[in-house]
Amino acid sequence: MFDLTGKTAVVTGGSRGIGRAICQKLAAQGANIVLNFAGNEAAAQETEQLCQALGAKTLSIKGDVADPAACTKLIEQAIEQFGAIDILVCNAGITRDNLLMRMTDAEFDSVIATNLRGTFNCMRAAVRPMMRKRRGRIISISSVVGVMGNAGQINYAASKAGVIGMTKSLAREVASRGITVNAVAPGFIQTDMTEVLPETVRESILQNIPLGSLGSAEDVANAVLFLAADESAYITGQVLGVDGGMGM
Ligand code: NAP
């Protein structure tokens, strides 16, 4: 089950957190791993080593997903190294939280540029080579916040809701070419991104999670693995919540 032997996966934001767990999960099932990251070389190297220890071939490429040229290069280099791209995971993301009244243009624009434009840039770069092969899996990491909204995260919620709209639209565009396009919407997951939350906020979040705990990066990676595998061939345009029931 879930055999990815010989497949090549590109994972953006693969150096840390959820992206690292996705790299490890796909590597463990036999995929070649191409991981993109923004600037943390040491973390990217560590992810590569963890994947190599699982028997995977790896390549790490530094680049800002908000830059269309960097995304084109990412996909080109992946194909040059491994011959094809079978799986794209658009995971890179940031937060710049503030209440709407105080939110600066820079806070709004940077989150949209990385989370929404970045996902578009990578999808656009990957879809043509996948269409030529008449197969592919595109999985984007949205958020429960993109479905429910969250005070203080207007920019982030807009970007993640946008990812869901793009996912469904692209799913319709490429379904006839054997490519599936889905999103995973995590709830609150224990990573660097949520590490910075004050204890009081964490407590109030926990009260809204029916399963009663924060999720792990591996919980999200398990969902991505399913959507990347042959076993999910008849699933497209869907948003899979990995949120302990928070978003239902
Ligand atoms: P994280 O621990 O902060 O890691 C972010 C990753 O994205 C890092 O690998 C970082 O690279 C990379 N990155 C950031 N900006 C980038 C850019 N412009 N270009 C390329 N790479 C970039 O975050 P996380 O918690 O794992 O979150 C991963 C994804 O899940 C994000 O899309 C996030 O919105 C989503 N998500 C997270 C949660 C949660 O509770 N944690 C919940 C819902 C959704 P460097 O290491 O080089 O900085």
Boltz pocket constraint, residues with backbone or C-beta under 6 A from the ligand:
constraints:
  - pocket:
      binder: B
      contacts: [[A, 12], [A, 13], [A, 14], [A, 15], [A, 16], [A, 17], [A, 18], [A, 19], [A, 36], [A, 37], [A, 38], [A, 39], [A, 40], [A, 41], [A, 43], [A, 63], [A, 64], [A, 65], [A, 66], [A, 90], [A, 91], [A, 92], [A, 93], [A, 94], [A, 114], [A, 118], [A, 141], [A, 142], [A, 143], [A, 144], [A, 185], [A, 186], [A, 187], [A, 188], [A, 189], [A, 190], [A, 191], [A, 192], [A, 193], [A, 194]]
      max_distance: 6.0
